[in-house]
Amino acid sequence: MSEPEPKPIINPNPQLQSYYASLESVLGYDILLGGARHFGFYEDPKTLNPFPIGAALRRMEEVLFRALEVGPGGRVLDAGCGYGHVARYMVRKGLRVVGVDVVERHVGKAREVGRGLDVERGERKKKIQKEKKAKKTQKESKRGDGEAEAKAEVEMGSLEVHHMDYHHLEALEDDSFDAVYTVETFSHATDPAQALAGFFRVLKPGGRIVMHEYDHLLEEIEKAASTSTSTSTSTSTSVADFSQTNKRQTPSKWLQRSMHQINLYSAMPTNAISSPGTLQRLLEDAGFEDVYLRDLSPNILPMTRFFYVLAIVPFLIVSFLGLERYFVNTVAGVGAYRGYEFWRHVQVGGRKPDAGDYSPQSVLPENAAPAQVWEALQIPAIDQRDLAYVAERAGSLPPGDRGRAEQVIDTQQFRSWMLSDKHWMFSDGEWVYDTQGIDIPWRTMKLLVHGDYDSNDNVSGLSALCTTLTGVLRRQTNFISLVFFCGRHLNEHQNPGPLAMIRSLVDQLLLRMNPFCPSGLLQDVSMPDVRRGDIGALCTLFGCLIRHLNSTEIVFCMIDGIGLYESDEYRDDMEKILNFILSLAEDDNQGVHASIKVFLTSTQPTQHVRNHFKTGTSLITIAAMPDVAREPSPVQFNT
């Protein structure tokens, strides 16, 4: 008796499920596009006649097929297969398609398409058998038999469909696909880096990824507007590059609001951040090479215009009643055409390096240097983005909150943490060398600060303090400063939870070590597990890196907002990482030569993390400190 198929891991995404379950989506896609979920391709962008729409859809599928560069019999992954319409086209081209989707209705419909293809394949074989009987000679019959059967296999591939999240492809084997494609589905990714890492893993060396998605200027324009330079040279240049026919410098306020509504109510967080160049960078960060972009916008204009004509009257009613949330496709039908100058429909793709060019086993031997490991892992440098974000937001924080946080640096506990290291400490005005492992009073390698902030904002006065400390420490030669802001990486962010924390710490450490030191970093590390985001493997890699630092180096590891990871969702992984890092800092049996200093903050008192710290020596409670009305210092950081 075969074992039951394990339950797939599906990331919770109620907004996405709600969008595709809405009556507007079900009826709109079914009536207008016959159940398809993508734009059609028109050779003549100026045509006012979008019909027949089915032919335009097939032409777009042909554009995708050619870009895959996969011959008959090739195995391809359809990530977000919907009703299976694109997959059906690929099967008829001879490809073996594996479709995955998170919406159960889509999976059911796609499986119906698969059964229909099975029937079609059977009918083709019957037709071939009739043709065989009509042959005049036995020799021709035998030859025709073999040729016809081969032709049937070439012309018809196969389709298997799984209820699966393309963020979690663990059930699919490494190096098992010739190509991966998405058709207006990657925009829904909640963690594009994780999704692309999965695509990269399952692709064979030399395999291609092709995505038909969107990018736009909304984010760039709003950034420029926030600095009062909405018509700056950089923005104008990007707009000019974006569309040769652009006549407006910025979209109207209505259009900007509509684009936000479309991204929010259609559950498209990746589309929200897809300014020009973003999709290419994501592919490159994932390890793909030969990355390219093809602008298909002119070829979808007739369909965009058609949607506008259909939607404009219902849109006026929906807008008047304030029902945009429930009729987001109607909003998109109008906004896409009115804002045509500010967004693009693009084909972006790349190739997984050949085995000779890239392989964790061959390119990353046990004696790999940090620079090689860092280049191979391609972990996004989220610390840079977070530091910039916190520095920008700090100016809007109440000065009293920042001043209270900075009082921490005047405490005995902070001075002890800052000035002590594994072998030396500053005591009574002089440096004391610990030669025999004696217990020197006030020495601590860890410090936890409990705040007393009521705000639910992901940036606090303690966040600003961590940013300032990072800026100071990164200007020192023998200091390695690592920082992570937990509040920036919760469910709604691209790199959620403790996994983002340990990945970022590994990335920062690799980047700041001697890049060419002989190391043997990978002796006890499973690189495939590291790539898959296994927290144990990432901790092992972090420990290997730490052990290759010398005794003159000091690592400052600052984690802001650690209390946010005490939730049931994150606590176990957070505890695993924290226990490991603290053991590196305090346990002399870990083989660590450098000094590891751990600095944690929480806007409110923690329940579990505090068990690792002692009040009076390694735990500071801001609420217990007198308020001296300290003026906060300017927030700054170095990259």
LUMVEX-310318 format. One record per residue (C-alpha): residue number from 0; z, y, x. Coordinates in Angstrom, 1 decimal, padded with zeros to 4 digits. Layout:
BEGIN
(NUM (Z Y X)),
...
This chain:
BEGIN
(0 (000.0 000.0 000.0)),
(1 (-001.0 003.3 001.5)),
(2 (001.6 006.0 002.0)),
(3 (001.4 009.1 -000.3)),
(4 (-000.4 012.1 001.1)),
(5 (002.3 014.6 002.4)),
(6 (002.8 017.7 000.4)),
(7 (000.8 020.6 001.9)),
(8 (002.5 023.6 003.3)),
(9 (001.5 026.5 001.1)),
(10 (002.8 030.0 002.0)),
(11 (004.2 031.7 -001.2)),
(12 (001.8 034.4 -002.2)),
(13 (002.4 035.2 -005.9)),
(14 (000.1 038.3 -005.8)),
(15 (-002.8 036.2 -004.7)),
(16 (-002.2 033.5 -007.3)),
(17 (-001.8 036.2 -010.0)),
(18 (-005.0 037.8 -009.0)),
(19 (-007.1 034.7 -009.2)),
(20 (-005.4 033.6 -012.4)),
(21 (-006.0 036.8 -014.2)),
(22 (-008.4 036.7 -017.2)),
(23 (-010.5 039.5 -015.6)),
(24 (-011.1 037.4 -012.4)),
(25 (-011.7 034.2 -014.2)),
(26 (-014.2 035.6 -016.7)),
(27 (-015.7 038.2 -014.3)),
(28 (-016.6 035.7 -011.6)),
(29 (-017.7 033.0 -014.0)),
(30 (-019.9 035.3 -016.2)),
(31 (-021.4 037.6 -013.5)),
(32 (-021.7 035.2 -010.5)),
(33 (-021.6 031.8 -012.1)),
(34 (-018.2 031.1 -010.5)),
(35 (-019.2 032.3 -007.0)),
(36 (-016.9 034.7 -005.1)),
(37 (-019.3 036.5 -002.8)),
(38 (-022.0 039.2 -002.6)),
(39 (-025.7 038.4 -002.7)),
(40 (-028.2 039.3 000.0)),
(41 (-031.2 041.5 -000.8)),
(42 (-034.1 042.0 001.7)),
(43 (-034.9 045.4 000.1)),
(44 (-031.7 047.5 -000.1)),
(45 (-033.6 050.1 -002.1)),
(46 (-034.4 047.8 -005.0)),
(47 (-032.9 048.8 -008.3)),
(48 (-033.3 045.3 -009.7)),
(49 (-030.4 042.9 -008.6)),
(50 (-031.9 039.9 -010.5)),
(51 (-032.0 037.0 -010.2)),
(52 (-028.4 037.2 -008.9)),
(53 (-028.4 033.4 -008.2)),
(54 (-031.2 033.8 -005.7)),
(55 (-029.4 036.6 -003.9)),
(56 (-026.3 034.5 -003.6)),
(57 (-028.3 031.6 -002.1)),
(58 (-029.9 034.0 000.4)),
(59 (-026.5 035.2 001.5)),
(60 (-025.4 031.5 001.9)),
(61 (-028.6 031.0 004.0)),
(62 (-027.6 033.9 006.2)),
(63 (-024.2 032.3 006.8)),
(64 (-025.7 028.8 007.4)),
(65 (-028.1 030.1 010.1)),
(66 (-025.2 031.9 011.9)),
(67 (-023.2 028.6 012.0)),
(68 (-025.9 027.0 014.3)),
(69 (-024.9 023.5 013.1)),
(70 (-027.4 020.8 012.6)),
(71 (-027.5 018.0 010.0)),
(72 (-024.4 015.8 010.1)),
(73 (-022.2 018.6 011.6)),
(74 (-018.6 018.9 010.3)),
(75 (-017.6 022.4 009.1)),
(76 (-014.4 023.9 007.6)),
(77 (-014.7 026.2 004.5)),
(78 (-011.5 028.2 004.7)),
(79 (-010.8 029.4 001.2)),
(80 (-013.6 027.4 -000.5)),
(81 (-013.0 028.7 -004.1)),
(82 (-015.1 026.8 -006.6)),
(83 (-017.1 025.2 -003.8)),
(84 (-020.4 027.1 -004.3)),
(85 (-020.9 028.0 -000.7)),
(86 (-019.8 024.5 000.3)),
(87 (-022.5 023.0 -002.1)),
(88 (-025.2 024.9 -000.3)),
(89 (-024.0 023.7 003.1)),
(90 (-023.9 020.1 001.9)),
(91 (-027.4 020.3 000.7)),
(92 (-028.3 021.5 004.2)),
(93 (-026.9 018.2 005.5)),
(94 (-023.4 019.4 006.6)),
(95 (-020.2 017.5 006.1)),
(96 (-017.9 020.2 004.6)),
(97 (-014.1 020.1 004.4)),
(98 (-013.0 022.8 001.9)),
(99 (-009.4 024.1 001.6)),
(100 (-007.9 026.5 -000.9)),
(101 (-004.4 027.5 -002.1)),
(102 (-005.4 028.0 -005.7)),
(103 (-005.2 024.7 -007.6)),
(104 (-007.8 025.8 -010.2)),
(105 (-010.2 026.4 -007.3)),
(106 (-009.5 023.0 -005.8)),
(107 (-010.2 021.3 -009.1)),
(108 (-013.5 023.1 -009.6)),
(109 (-014.6 022.4 -006.1)),
(110 (-013.8 018.7 -006.5)),
(111 (-016.0 018.8 -009.6)),
(112 (-018.8 020.3 -007.4)),
(113 (-018.2 017.4 -004.9)),
(114 (-018.6 014.8 -007.7)),
(115 (-021.8 016.5 -008.8)),
(116 (-023.1 016.3 -005.3)),
(117 (-022.3 012.6 -005.2)),
(118 (-024.4 012.2 -008.4)),
(119 (-027.2 014.2 -006.8)),
(120 (-027.2 012.1 -003.7)),
(121 (-027.5 009.0 -005.8)),
(122 (-030.4 010.4 -007.7)),
(123 (-032.2 011.3 -004.5)),
(124 (-031.7 007.7 -003.2)),
(125 (-033.2 006.3 -006.4)),
(126 (-036.2 008.6 -006.1)),
(127 (-036.7 007.4 -002.5)),
(128 (-036.5 003.8 -003.7)),
(129 (-039.2 004.4 -006.3)),
(130 (-041.4 006.0 -003.7)),
(131 (-040.9 003.0 -001.4)),
(132 (-042.2 000.6 -004.1)),
(133 (-045.3 002.6 -004.4)),
(134 (-046.4 002.0 -000.8)),
(135 (-049.6 000.1 -000.5)),
(136 (-048.6 -002.1 002.4)),
(137 (-045.5 -004.0 003.4)),
(138 (-045.6 -002.3 006.8)),
(139 (-045.7 001.2 005.3)),
(140 (-043.0 000.1 002.9)),
(141 (-040.7 -000.9 005.7)),
(142 (-041.4 002.2 007.7)),
(143 (-041.0 004.4 004.7)),
(144 (-037.7 002.7 003.8)),
(145 (-036.1 003.7 007.1)),
(146 (-037.6 007.2 007.1)),
(147 (-036.6 007.8 003.5)),
(148 (-033.0 006.6 004.0)),
(149 (-032.7 008.7 007.1)),
(150 (-034.1 011.7 005.2)),
(151 (-031.6 011.2 002.4)),
(152 (-028.7 011.2 004.9)),
(153 (-030.0 014.3 006.7)),
(154 (-030.7 016.3 003.5)),
(155 (-027.3 015.5 001.8)),
(156 (-024.0 016.0 003.6)),
(157 (-020.6 015.5 002.0)),
(158 (-017.8 017.5 000.6)),
(159 (-014.1 016.8 000.6)),
(160 (-011.6 019.3 -000.8)),
(161 (-007.9 019.8 -000.1)),
(162 (-005.2 021.8 -001.7)),
(163 (-004.2 023.4 001.6)),
(164 (-003.3 026.8 003.1)),
(165 (-005.6 027.9 005.9)),
(166 (-002.5 029.3 007.7)),
(167 (-001.3 025.6 007.9)),
(168 (-004.0 023.3 009.1)),
(169 (-001.5 020.9 010.7)),
(170 (-003.0 017.9 008.8)),
(171 (-006.4 018.5 010.5)),
(172 (-007.0 017.2 014.0)),
(173 (-007.6 019.2 017.1)),
(174 (-011.3 019.7 018.2)),
(175 (-012.6 018.1 015.0)),
(176 (-015.0 020.7 013.5)),
(177 (-018.3 022.0 014.7)),
(178 (-017.9 025.3 012.8)),
(179 (-015.4 027.2 010.7)),
(180 (-016.4 029.9 008.1)),
(181 (-014.8 032.2 005.6)),
(182 (-016.6 034.0 002.8)),
(183 (-014.6 037.1 001.7)),
(184 (-011.3 035.1 001.9)),
(185 (-009.9 036.0 005.3)),
(186 (-009.1 039.4 003.8)),
(187 (-006.3 037.5 002.0)),
(188 (-004.7 036.3 005.2)),
(189 (-001.0 037.2 005.4)),
(190 (-000.9 036.3 009.1)),
(191 (-004.5 036.6 010.5)),
(192 (-003.3 035.7 014.0)),
(193 (-001.8 032.4 012.8)),
(194 (-004.8 031.6 010.7)),
(195 (-007.2 032.2 013.6)),
(196 (-005.1 030.1 015.9)),
(197 (-005.5 027.3 013.5)),
(198 (-009.2 027.8 013.3)),
(199 (-009.4 027.8 017.1)),
(200 (-007.4 024.6 017.4)),
(201 (-009.5 022.6 015.0)),
(202 (-012.8 023.7 016.4)),
(203 (-014.6 021.6 019.0)),
(204 (-015.2 023.4 022.4)),
(205 (-018.4 025.4 021.9)),
(206 (-017.9 025.5 018.1)),
(207 (-018.6 028.6 016.2)),
(208 (-016.6 030.7 013.7)),
(209 (-018.4 033.0 011.2)),
(210 (-016.7 035.2 008.7)),
(211 (-018.2 037.3 006.0)),
(212 (-015.6 040.0 005.4)),
(213 (-015.0 043.7 005.1)),
(214 (-013.9 046.6 007.3)),
(215 (-013.3 050.2 006.5)),
(216 (-012.2 053.7 007.7)),
(217 (-009.3 054.2 005.4)),
(218 (-006.5 053.5 007.9)),
(219 (-008.2 055.6 010.6)),
(220 (-008.8 058.5 008.3)),
(221 (-005.2 058.5 007.0)),
(222 (-003.8 058.4 010.6)),
(223 (-005.9 061.4 011.4)),
(224 (-004.7 063.2 008.2)),
(225 (-001.1 062.4 009.1)),
(226 (-001.5 064.4 012.3)),
(227 (-003.3 067.2 010.5)),
(228 (-006.6 066.4 012.2)),
(229 (-008.4 064.6 009.4)),
(230 (-011.7 066.1 010.7)),
(231 (-011.0 065.3 014.3)),
(232 (-013.7 064.4 016.7)),
(233 (-012.6 060.8 017.0)),
(234 (-012.6 060.3 013.2)),
(235 (-015.9 062.0 012.7)),
(236 (-017.5 060.0 015.5)),
(237 (-016.3 056.7 014.0)),
(238 (-017.6 057.7 010.6)),
(239 (-021.0 058.6 012.1)),
(240 (-021.1 055.2 013.9)),
(241 (-019.9 053.5 010.8)),
(242 (-022.8 054.7 008.6)),
(243 (-025.9 056.6 009.8)),
(244 (-026.3 058.1 006.3)),
(245 (-022.7 059.3 005.9)),
(246 (-022.5 062.8 004.5)),
(247 (-018.8 063.1 003.8)),
(248 (-016.1 063.3 006.5)),
(249 (-013.3 061.9 004.3)),
(250 (-013.0 060.0 001.0)),
(251 (-011.5 061.8 -002.0)),
(252 (-007.8 061.4 -002.8)),
(253 (-008.9 059.3 -005.8)),
(254 (-011.0 057.0 -003.6)),
(255 (-008.2 056.6 -001.1)),
(256 (-005.8 055.7 -003.8)),
(257 (-008.3 053.2 -005.3)),
(258 (-008.8 051.5 -002.0)),
(259 (-005.0 051.0 -001.7)),
(260 (-004.9 049.6 -005.2)),
(261 (-007.6 047.2 -004.5)),
(262 (-005.9 045.9 -001.3)),
(263 (-002.5 045.6 -003.1)),
(264 (-003.5 044.1 -006.4)),
(265 (-006.2 041.8 -004.9)),
(266 (-003.7 040.6 -002.3)),
(267 (-005.8 041.6 000.7)),
(268 (-003.3 042.6 003.5)),
(269 (-005.8 041.8 006.3)),
(270 (-008.4 043.9 004.7)),
(271 (-005.8 046.7 004.5)),
(272 (-005.6 046.8 008.3)),
(273 (-009.3 046.1 009.0)),
(274 (-010.5 049.3 010.6)),
(275 (-013.7 049.2 012.6)),
(276 (-013.2 046.8 015.6)),
(277 (-010.1 045.0 014.1)),
(278 (-011.8 041.8 013.2)),
(279 (-013.5 041.5 016.6)),
(280 (-010.2 042.1 018.4)),
(281 (-008.5 039.5 016.3)),
(282 (-011.1 037.0 017.2)),
(283 (-010.9 037.9 020.9)),
(284 (-007.1 037.7 020.8)),
(285 (-007.3 034.2 019.4)),
(286 (-009.4 033.1 022.4)),
(287 (-012.9 033.3 021.0)),
(288 (-015.8 034.6 023.2)),
(289 (-019.3 036.0 022.5)),
(290 (-017.7 037.9 019.6)),
(291 (-020.3 039.9 017.6)),
(292 (-020.6 041.9 014.4)),
(293 (-023.5 042.2 012.0)),
(294 (-023.5 044.9 009.3)),
(295 (-024.7 043.4 006.0)),
(296 (-023.8 046.5 003.9)),
(297 (-027.4 047.6 003.2)),
(298 (-028.2 044.2 002.0)),
(299 (-025.5 044.1 -000.7)),
(300 (-026.2 047.6 -002.0)),
(301 (-028.2 046.5 -005.0)),
(302 (-025.4 044.3 -006.2)),
(303 (-022.8 047.0 -005.5)),
(304 (-024.8 049.4 -007.6)),
(305 (-025.1 046.8 -010.4)),
(306 (-021.3 046.3 -010.5)),
(307 (-020.8 050.0 -010.7)),
(308 (-023.1 050.3 -013.7)),
(309 (-021.2 047.5 -015.5)),
(310 (-017.7 048.8 -014.6)),
(311 (-017.9 052.6 -015.0)),
(312 (-017.2 052.8 -018.7)),
(313 (-014.4 050.2 -018.7)),
(314 (-013.0 051.9 -015.6)),
(315 (-012.7 055.3 -017.4)),
(316 (-010.7 053.6 -020.2)),
(317 (-008.5 051.6 -017.7)),
(318 (-007.8 054.7 -015.6)),
(319 (-006.9 056.8 -018.7)),
(320 (-004.4 054.1 -019.8)),
(321 (-003.0 053.5 -016.2)),
(322 (-003.9 049.8 -016.3)),
(323 (-005.5 049.6 -012.8)),
(324 (-003.1 046.9 -011.8)),
(325 (-004.5 044.5 -014.5)),
(326 (-008.2 045.4 -014.0)),
(327 (-008.4 045.6 -010.2)),
(328 (-012.0 044.2 -010.2)),
(329 (-013.1 047.0 -012.5)),
(330 (-011.5 049.5 -010.1)),
(331 (-013.3 047.7 -007.2)),
(332 (-016.6 047.8 -009.0)),
(333 (-016.5 051.6 -009.2)),
(334 (-014.7 052.3 -005.9)),
(335 (-017.0 050.1 -003.8)),
(336 (-020.0 052.1 -004.9)),
(337 (-018.5 055.5 -004.8)),
(338 (-016.9 054.8 -001.4)),
(339 (-019.9 053.0 000.0)),
(340 (-019.9 055.3 003.1)),
(341 (-016.4 054.3 004.1)),
(342 (-016.5 050.5 004.1)),
(343 (-018.8 047.7 005.3)),
(344 (-019.6 044.2 004.4)),
(345 (-019.9 042.5 007.8)),
(346 (-020.6 039.2 009.4)),
(347 (-018.3 038.8 012.4)),
(348 (-018.3 035.7 014.5)),
(349 (-017.6 034.1 017.9)),
(350 (-017.5 030.9 019.8)),
(351 (-014.7 028.7 021.1)),
(352 (-015.2 028.4 024.9)),
(353 (-016.7 025.2 026.2)),
(354 (-014.4 022.5 027.5)),
(355 (-015.4 023.4 031.0)),
(356 (-014.6 027.1 030.4)),
(357 (-011.3 026.6 028.5)),
(358 (-008.8 023.8 028.1)),
(359 (-005.0 023.9 028.1)),
(360 (-005.1 020.8 030.2)),
(361 (-007.7 021.8 032.9)),
(362 (-007.3 025.6 033.0)),
(363 (-003.5 025.6 032.8)),
(364 (-002.1 023.1 035.4)),
(365 (001.6 022.7 036.0)),
(366 (001.4 025.3 038.8)),
(367 (-000.2 027.9 036.6)),
(368 (000.8 031.5 037.3)),
(369 (002.2 033.8 034.6)),
(370 (-001.0 035.8 034.4)),
(371 (-003.0 032.6 033.6)),
(372 (-000.5 031.5 030.9)),
(373 (-000.5 035.0 029.4)),
(374 (-004.3 035.2 029.3)),
(375 (-004.5 031.7 027.7)),
(376 (-001.9 032.3 025.0)),
(377 (-003.3 035.6 023.8)),
(378 (-000.1 036.5 021.9)),
(379 (-000.5 039.9 020.2)),
(380 (001.5 042.7 021.9)),
(381 (003.5 043.6 018.9)),
(382 (006.3 045.3 020.9)),
(383 (003.9 048.1 021.7)),
(384 (003.0 048.7 018.1)),
(385 (006.7 048.4 017.0)),
(386 (007.9 050.8 019.7)),
(387 (005.3 053.4 018.7)),
(388 (006.2 052.9 015.0)),
(389 (010.0 053.3 015.6)),
(390 (009.4 056.3 017.8)),
(391 (007.4 058.0 015.1)),
(392 (009.8 057.1 012.3)),
(393 (012.9 058.1 014.3)),
(394 (012.2 061.8 013.8)),
(395 (012.7 061.4 010.1)),
(396 (016.1 059.6 010.4)),
(397 (019.3 061.6 009.7)),
(398 (020.4 063.1 013.1)),
(399 (023.9 061.9 012.3)),
(400 (022.8 058.3 012.1)),
(401 (021.1 058.5 015.5)),
(402 (024.0 060.3 017.0)),
(403 (026.5 057.7 015.8)),
(404 (024.3 055.0 017.3)),
(405 (024.2 056.7 020.6)),
(406 (028.0 056.9 020.7)),
(407 (027.7 053.2 021.6)),
(408 (026.6 054.1 025.2)),
(409 (029.9 055.9 025.8)),
(410 (032.0 052.8 025.1)),
(411 (033.7 050.6 027.7)),
(412 (031.9 047.5 026.3)),
(413 (028.5 049.0 026.7)),
(414 (029.2 050.2 030.2)),
(415 (030.5 046.8 031.1)),
(416 (027.4 045.1 029.6)),
(417 (025.0 047.6 031.3)),
(418 (026.6 047.6 034.8)),
(419 (027.5 043.9 035.1)),
(420 (025.2 041.2 036.2)),
(421 (025.5 037.6 037.1)),
(422 (026.8 038.3 040.6)),
(423 (028.1 041.9 040.6)),
(424 (029.9 044.2 038.3)),
(425 (031.0 047.9 038.5)),
(426 (034.8 048.0 038.3)),
(427 (037.1 050.9 039.0)),
(428 (034.4 053.0 040.6)),
(429 (033.1 050.3 043.0)),
(430 (030.8 047.2 042.9)),
(431 (032.6 043.9 043.0)),
(432 (030.8 040.7 044.2)),
(433 (031.8 037.5 042.4)),
(434 (031.8 034.9 045.3)),
(435 (033.8 032.1 043.7)),
(436 (032.9 032.3 040.0)),
(437 (036.2 034.0 039.2)),
(438 (036.6 035.6 035.8)),
(439 (036.3 039.3 036.3)),
(440 (037.7 041.4 033.4)),
(441 (035.3 043.3 031.3)),
(442 (032.2 041.5 032.5)),
(443 (029.9 040.5 029.7)),
(444 (026.3 039.5 029.6)),
(445 (026.0 039.9 025.8)),
(446 (026.8 042.7 023.4)),
(447 (026.5 042.9 019.6)),
(448 (026.7 046.2 017.7)),
(449 (027.5 046.3 014.0)),
(450 (026.3 049.4 012.3)),
(451 (027.4 051.0 009.0)),
(452 (024.1 052.0 007.5)),
(453 (023.5 051.7 003.8)),
(454 (019.7 052.2 003.9)),
(455 (017.3 049.2 003.4)),
(456 (014.8 050.8 005.7)),
(457 (013.5 048.6 008.5)),
(458 (014.2 051.4 011.1)),
(459 (017.8 052.7 011.7)),
(460 (019.6 054.8 014.3)),
(461 (020.2 051.6 016.2)),
(462 (016.4 051.0 016.3)),
(463 (016.0 054.4 017.8)),
(464 (018.7 053.6 020.4)),
(465 (016.8 050.4 021.3)),
(466 (013.6 052.3 021.7)),
(467 (015.2 054.9 024.0)),
(468 (016.9 052.2 026.1)),
(469 (013.6 050.4 026.4)),
(470 (011.9 053.6 027.7)),
(471 (014.6 054.1 030.3)),
(472 (014.7 050.5 031.5)),
(473 (011.0 050.0 031.8)),
(474 (010.9 052.8 034.4)),
(475 (013.1 050.8 036.7)),
(476 (011.5 048.5 039.3)),
(477 (013.7 045.3 039.1)),
(478 (014.4 045.6 035.4)),
(479 (012.5 043.5 032.9)),
(480 (013.0 045.0 029.4)),
(481 (012.2 042.9 026.3)),
(482 (012.6 044.3 022.8)),
(483 (012.1 043.0 019.3)),
(484 (012.6 044.7 015.9)),
(485 (013.4 042.2 013.2)),
(486 (013.0 044.6 010.4)),
(487 (009.3 045.0 011.3)),
(488 (008.7 041.3 010.8)),
(489 (009.9 040.0 007.5)),
(490 (007.8 038.2 004.8)),
(491 (005.4 041.0 004.1)),
(492 (004.4 041.4 007.8)),
(493 (001.7 039.5 009.7)),
(494 (004.1 037.9 012.1)),
(495 (007.1 036.9 010.0)),
(496 (010.6 035.9 011.2)),
(497 (012.1 034.3 014.3)),
(498 (008.7 032.7 015.3)),
(499 (007.4 036.2 015.8)),
(500 (010.6 037.0 017.8)),
(501 (010.3 034.2 020.4)),
(502 (006.5 034.6 020.6)),
(503 (006.9 038.3 021.4)),
(504 (009.6 037.7 023.9)),
(505 (007.5 035.2 025.7)),
(506 (004.5 037.6 025.7)),
(507 (006.6 040.5 027.1)),
(508 (008.1 038.3 029.8)),
(509 (004.8 036.9 030.9)),
(510 (003.3 040.4 031.1)),
(511 (006.2 041.8 033.2)),
(512 (006.7 039.0 035.7)),
(513 (004.9 038.9 039.0)),
(514 (001.5 037.9 037.6)),
(515 (000.5 035.7 040.6)),
(516 (003.7 034.0 041.6)),
(517 (003.4 030.3 042.1)),
(518 (005.5 028.9 039.3)),
(519 (004.9 025.4 037.9)),
(520 (005.6 027.0 034.6)),
(521 (004.2 024.2 032.5)),
(522 (006.1 021.2 034.0)),
(523 (008.1 020.6 030.9)),
(524 (006.1 022.6 028.4)),
(525 (003.8 021.3 025.7)),
(526 (001.1 023.9 025.5)),
(527 (-000.5 022.5 022.3)),
(528 (003.0 022.9 020.6)),
(529 (003.3 026.4 022.0)),
(530 (-000.1 027.3 020.5)),
(531 (000.9 025.8 017.1)),
(532 (004.0 028.0 017.0)),
(533 (006.6 025.3 017.6)),
(534 (009.9 027.2 018.2)),
(535 (011.4 024.5 020.5)),
(536 (008.3 024.6 022.7)),
(537 (008.3 028.4 022.9)),
(538 (012.0 028.4 023.8)),
(539 (011.2 025.8 026.6)),
(540 (008.4 028.1 027.9)),
(541 (010.7 031.1 027.8)),
(542 (013.4 029.2 029.8)),
(543 (010.8 028.1 032.4)),
(544 (009.8 031.7 032.8)),
(545 (013.4 032.9 033.2)),
(546 (014.1 030.2 035.8)),
(547 (011.3 031.4 038.0)),
(548 (012.8 034.9 038.3)),
(549 (014.8 035.7 041.5)),
(550 (018.4 036.9 041.8)),
(551 (017.4 040.5 042.3)),
(552 (015.8 040.8 038.9)),
(553 (017.7 041.7 035.7)),
(554 (016.3 040.9 032.2)),
(555 (017.4 043.1 029.3)),
(556 (016.7 041.3 026.0)),
(557 (017.3 043.7 023.0)),
(558 (016.9 042.5 019.4)),
(559 (017.3 045.1 016.7)),
(560 (018.3 044.1 013.1)),
(561 (019.3 040.5 013.9)),
(562 (021.4 040.4 010.7)),
(563 (018.1 040.4 008.7)),
(564 (017.5 036.9 010.0)),
(565 (020.7 035.4 008.6)),
(566 (018.9 034.7 005.3)),
(567 (018.5 031.0 004.3)),
(568 (014.8 031.3 005.1)),
(569 (015.3 032.4 008.8)),
(570 (018.8 031.4 009.8)),
(571 (018.2 028.0 011.3)),
(572 (015.3 029.2 013.5)),
(573 (017.1 032.3 014.5)),
(574 (020.2 030.4 015.5)),
(575 (018.1 028.0 017.6)),
(576 (016.5 030.9 019.5)),
(577 (019.7 032.9 019.9)),
(578 (021.7 029.9 021.1)),
(579 (019.1 029.1 023.7)),
(580 (018.9 032.7 025.0)),
(581 (022.6 033.1 025.2)),
(582 (022.9 029.8 027.1)),
(583 (020.4 031.2 029.7)),
(584 (022.6 034.3 030.0)),
(585 (026.0 032.6 030.3)),
(586 (025.6 029.0 031.4)),
(587 (025.5 028.7 035.2)),
(588 (024.2 025.1 034.8)),
(589 (020.9 026.3 033.4)),
(590 (019.4 026.9 036.8)),
(591 (018.9 030.7 036.2)),
(592 (019.0 033.0 039.2)),
(593 (018.3 036.3 037.5)),
(594 (020.8 038.1 035.3)),
(595 (020.1 037.9 031.6)),
(596 (021.6 040.6 029.4)),
(597 (021.4 040.2 025.6)),
(598 (021.8 043.3 023.3)),
(599 (021.8 042.7 019.6)),
(600 (022.2 045.2 016.7)),
(601 (022.6 044.9 013.0)),
(602 (022.7 047.7 010.4)),
(603 (025.5 045.8 008.6)),
(604 (028.2 043.4 010.0)),
(605 (026.8 039.9 010.5)),
(606 (028.3 036.7 009.1)),
(607 (027.1 034.1 011.5)),
(608 (025.8 035.9 014.6)),
(609 (029.2 037.5 015.2)),
(610 (030.7 034.0 015.9)),
(611 (029.1 034.2 019.4)),
(612 (030.9 037.5 020.2)),
(613 (034.5 038.7 020.7)),
(614 (035.8 042.0 019.3)),
(615 (036.9 044.4 022.0)),
(616 (034.7 042.9 024.7)),
(617 (031.3 041.9 023.4)),
(618 (031.4 043.2 019.8)),
(619 (031.2 046.9 018.9)),
(620 (031.7 048.1 015.3)),
(621 (030.4 051.6 014.7)),
(622 (032.5 052.1 011.6)),
(623 (035.7 051.8 013.8)),
(624 (034.5 054.5 016.2)),
(625 (035.5 058.1 015.7)),
(626 (032.6 060.4 014.7)),
(627 (032.2 063.0 017.4)),
(628 (029.1 064.6 015.9)),
(629 (027.0 063.7 018.9)),
(630 (023.5 065.2 019.1)),
(631 (020.8 062.5 019.4)),
(632 (018.6 062.5 022.4)),
(633 (014.7 062.5 022.1)),
(634 (013.3 059.1 021.4)),
(635 (010.8 058.0 024.0)),
(636 (009.5 054.8 025.4)),
(637 (007.2 053.5 028.2)),
(638 (004.7 050.7 027.7)),
